[in-house]
Amino acid sequence: MKRLLLLSVFLLPFTTFAAGPEVKGVSKDWGFLGPFGKYDKSSLQRGLQVYTEVCSSCHSLKYIAYRNLSDLGYNKNEIKAFASSFTVVDGPDDDGEMFERPGRPADFFVAPYANDNAARAANGGAYPPDLSLITKARGGGANYLYSLLIGYKEPPESIEVREGLHYNKYYSGNLIAMPQPLYEDGVEYADGTNASIEQMAADVTEFLTWAAEPEMEARKRTGIAAISFLLIMAVLSYIAKLQIWSDVKKKKA
Ligand code: HEC
């Protein structure tokens, strides 16, 4: 009995206390996981296309600037052209008036609504959150986002779906105000990839994971360099220790 008690105390930190019914999402084998993980550039580019053509009509991405898209493999001219396809509200000018101009690489992604209230008003009172940090803001991260995007299914008969809500297998409580955003061939991929719901969900998830942590690859590289350095130093110190103490041992004998 005592042992059992001890064991449960030991295991306590490893248990999770979920609020509400626990729904397990889909786990994907993402290439960006693990100490050597890297983003897949073509997937990032397709994800940008999905965000731009689908999600950006409701969700902002306010911490990413157009020039950050160089991480996705675009050159300066491509970024300039992309930025200038958006209209930015700037100002005030000398007369105190706000004015519109084409976007520049240094601008942050243009938001779909002027402010939070406008966003709520356009979405039946529900607020479409900014997506810049969404994979960090939700438990489950990339897997949760992916599951949510493929989780729109026919509701079971026991569930009543009120107007303005939609059934989603992986959303906590199962009723979400966001209508299903992805449908087969919802975008026509520039690189010819078949745009299935799963493919678009995976690509936009890869893109939003990058948006939440653009410096991930550099961080992992630094970590590996630091650990290699420490390992080499450990071996060198051990050899030095053997050398220094070898004398002492000899005298003893
Ligand atoms: C028609 C508008 C609309 C579009 C298009 C849209 N969303 Fe949403 N989204 C919403 C609204 C509204 C909510 C808030 C839902 C709620 O509170 O019930 C939301 C919520 C979310 C959430 C948060 C879910 C949570 O756990 O709280 C994520 C993540 C999300 N959307 C991702 C996306 C992605 C990725 C796309 C593009 C593939 C997309 N959305 C397209 C309106 C939209």
Boltz pocket constraint, residues with backbone or C-beta under 6 A from the ligand:
constraints:
  - pocket:
      binder: B
      contacts: [[A, 50], [A, 51], [A, 54], [A, 55], [A, 56], [A, 57], [A, 58], [A, 59], [A, 123], [A, 126], [A, 127], [A, 128], [A, 129], [A, 134], [A, 138], [A, 145], [A, 148], [A, 149], [A, 175], [A, 176], [A, 177], [A, 178], [A, 179], [A, 181], [A, 182], [A, 204]]
      max_distance: 6.0
